[in-house]
């Protein structure tokens, strides 16, 4: 996981970017083979080989934003992104990698990547506009991220290899104490 404090123009309002990997997963549609392999950026892959016009999907969760983003003062969530790295075995199978957030059991918008990369490729999907985000939406009990390998109407078999999936959240508490703390750190650096 990564957390970095950034400064908005003028240095008055610290913005924090926190990136987390999941620690758990569950089957959505059939389920990826070895889905826990997508819990880290380590070159060890979860795989999916869907049938013609079929899909294989899992949901990843427990990103631990519960401890990474404080409950008080109330944080403002300004951006949420799904970041994943994958490849496919062939670019001739009408392959689609679909991702979406699921909040409290409700699926959000689908985001499809149809580039069919045959080498490891990192995809960043900005899901900020999918909803109005709050800290509660990001807690382990609420947030799930679906990753789904889909094969189109092609006789060419395809295997999806997913190295990792993670969530990046940009947030700000805007508290005076946080601002003062970051200001002192900035002045002494």
C-alpha positions as CSV (number, residue, x, y, z in Angstrom):
1,X,0.0,0.0,0.0
2,X,1.1,3.6,-0.6
3,X,0.0,6.8,1.0
4,X,1.3,10.2,0.0
5,X,0.4,13.7,1.2
6,X,0.3,16.2,-1.6
7,X,-0.3,19.9,-1.5
8,X,-2.9,21.8,-3.5
9,X,-1.9,25.1,-5.0
10,X,-1.0,27.6,-2.3
11,X,0.0,24.9,0.2
12,X,-3.0,25.4,2.4
13,X,-5.0,22.1,1.9
14,X,-3.2,18.8,2.1
15,X,-4.5,16.1,-0.2
16,X,-3.7,12.4,0.5
17,X,-3.5,9.7,-2.1
18,X,-3.9,6.2,-0.7
19,X,-3.4,3.0,-2.8
20,X,-4.4,-0.3,-1.4
21,X,-4.4,-3.9,-2.5
22,X,-7.2,-6.3,-1.5
23,X,-6.7,-9.1,1.1
24,X,-9.8,-11.2,0.2
25,X,-11.9,-12.2,-2.8
26,X,-15.1,-14.1,-3.7
27,X,-16.5,-15.7,-6.8
28,X,-18.9,-13.7,-8.9
29,X,-19.2,-15.7,-12.2
30,X,-17.4,-19.0,-12.0
31,X,-14.4,-17.3,-10.4
32,X,-10.8,-16.7,-11.5
33,X,-8.2,-19.5,-10.9
34,X,-6.0,-18.5,-8.0
35,X,-7.7,-15.1,-7.4
36,X,-5.5,-14.4,-4.4
37,X,-2.6,-14.0,-6.8
38,X,-4.1,-10.6,-7.7
39,X,-3.6,-9.3,-4.1
40,X,-0.1,-8.0,-4.9
41,X,2.1,-6.6,-7.7
42,X,4.4,-9.6,-7.8
43,X,4.3,-11.2,-11.3
44,X,2.2,-14.1,-10.0
45,X,-1.2,-14.3,-11.8
46,X,-4.8,-15.1,-11.3
47,X,-6.1,-16.6,-14.6
48,X,-9.4,-16.9,-16.4
49,X,-10.2,-18.7,-19.7
50,X,-13.9,-18.0,-20.5
51,X,-15.8,-19.9,-23.1
52,X,-17.0,-18.3,-26.3
53,X,-19.5,-15.5,-25.4
54,X,-18.8,-16.3,-21.7
55,X,-17.3,-14.5,-18.7
56,X,-15.4,-15.4,-15.6
57,X,-15.5,-12.9,-12.7
58,X,-14.4,-12.5,-9.1
59,X,-14.8,-9.7,-6.6
60,X,-11.9,-8.4,-4.5
61,X,-12.4,-6.7,-1.2
62,X,-10.9,-5.7,2.2
63,X,-8.8,-2.9,0.9
64,X,-8.4,-1.6,4.5
65,X,-9.5,2.0,3.9
66,X,-11.1,1.6,7.4
67,X,-7.7,2.4,9.0
68,X,-6.1,4.3,6.1
69,X,-8.8,7.1,5.9
70,X,-9.8,8.6,9.3
71,X,-13.4,8.9,10.2
72,X,-13.0,12.3,11.9
73,X,-12.8,15.0,10.8
74,X,-15.1,13.9,7.9
75,X,-12.9,13.3,4.9
76,X,-13.8,14.6,1.4
77,X,-13.3,12.0,-1.2
78,X,-12.2,13.7,-4.5
79,X,-11.1,10.7,-6.6
80,X,-11.5,6.9,-6.7
81,X,-9.7,4.8,-9.2
82,X,-9.3,1.1,-10.0
83,X,-5.8,0.2,-11.1
84,X,-5.0,-3.3,-12.5
85,X,-2.4,-5.0,-14.6
86,X,-3.2,-7.8,-17.0
87,X,-2.5,-9.4,-20.3
88,X,-4.3,-11.9,-22.7
89,X,-2.8,-14.9,-24.5
90,X,-4.1,-13.7,-27.9
91,X,-5.4,-10.5,-29.4
92,X,-7.7,-12.4,-31.8
93,X,-10.5,-13.5,-29.4
94,X,-12.6,-10.3,-28.9
95,X,-11.5,-10.2,-25.3
96,X,-12.8,-7.6,-22.8
97,X,-11.6,-6.9,-19.3
98,X,-14.5,-5.5,-17.3
99,X,-14.2,-3.8,-13.9
100,X,-16.8,-2.1,-11.7
101,X,-17.3,-1.2,-8.1
102,X,-20.0,-2.8,-6.0
103,X,-21.1,-0.7,-3.0
104,X,-23.3,-2.3,-0.3
105,X,-24.4,-5.0,-2.8
106,X,-25.2,-2.6,-5.6
107,X,-23.2,-2.8,-8.9
108,X,-21.9,0.5,-10.2
109,X,-21.1,1.3,-13.9
110,X,-19.2,-1.2,-16.0
111,X,-15.8,-0.1,-17.3
112,X,-14.5,-2.2,-20.2
113,X,-11.0,-2.4,-21.6
114,X,-11.0,-3.9,-25.1
115,X,-7.3,-3.4,-26.0
116,X,-6.4,-7.1,-25.6
117,X,-2.8,-6.4,-24.5
118,X,-0.5,-9.4,-25.0
119,X,2.1,-8.1,-22.6
120,X,1.5,-6.9,-19.0
121,X,-0.3,-3.6,-19.2
122,X,-1.5,-1.3,-16.4
123,X,-5.0,0.1,-16.8
124,X,-6.3,2.9,-14.6
125,X,-10.1,3.4,-14.5
126,X,-11.3,6.6,-12.9
127,X,-14.6,5.7,-11.2
128,X,-15.1,9.0,-9.4
129,X,-18.1,10.0,-11.6
130,X,-19.9,6.7,-10.9
131,X,-21.4,8.1,-7.6
132,X,-20.9,10.6,-4.8
133,X,-18.2,8.9,-2.7
134,X,-18.0,8.9,1.0
135,X,-15.7,7.2,3.4
136,X,-18.5,4.7,4.3
137,X,-18.5,3.5,0.6
138,X,-14.8,2.5,0.9
139,X,-14.9,0.5,4.1
140,X,-14.3,-3.2,4.0
141,X,-17.9,-4.0,4.8
142,X,-19.1,-2.0,1.7
143,X,-16.6,-2.0,-1.2
144,X,-16.1,-4.8,-3.7
145,X,-14.2,-4.5,-7.0
146,X,-15.3,-6.9,-9.8
147,X,-12.7,-8.0,-12.3
148,X,-14.3,-10.0,-15.2
149,X,-12.6,-11.6,-18.2
150,X,-15.0,-11.8,-21.1
151,X,-14.6,-13.6,-24.4
152,X,-16.7,-12.4,-27.3
153,X,-18.2,-14.3,-30.3
154,X,-14.8,-15.8,-31.3
155,X,-13.6,-19.4,-31.7
156,X,-10.1,-18.3,-30.6
157,X,-9.6,-19.3,-27.0
158,X,-8.1,-16.7,-24.7
159,X,-6.6,-16.7,-21.2
160,X,-6.6,-13.6,-19.1
161,X,-3.7,-13.2,-16.7
162,X,-4.3,-10.7,-13.9
163,X,-1.2,-9.7,-11.9
164,X,-2.9,-7.3,-9.5
165,X,-5.9,-5.2,-8.8
166,X,-5.9,-2.2,-6.4
167,X,-7.9,0.9,-5.5
168,X,-6.5,4.5,-5.3
169,X,-8.4,7.1,-3.3
170,X,-7.6,10.8,-3.2
171,X,-9.0,12.4,0.0
172,X,-8.7,15.5,2.2
173,X,-9.9,16.1,5.8
174,X,-9.4,19.8,5.5
175,X,-8.9,20.1,9.2
176,X,-6.9,22.9,10.7
177,X,-4.8,20.5,12.8
178,X,-3.9,18.5,9.7
179,X,-3.0,21.7,7.9
180,X,-0.9,22.9,10.7
181,X,0.9,19.6,11.1
182,X,1.7,19.4,7.4
183,X,2.7,23.1,7.4
184,X,5.3,22.5,10.1
185,X,6.6,19.5,8.3
186,X,6.9,21.4,5.1
187,X,8.7,24.4,6.8
188,X,11.4,22.2,8.4
189,X,12.1,20.0,5.4
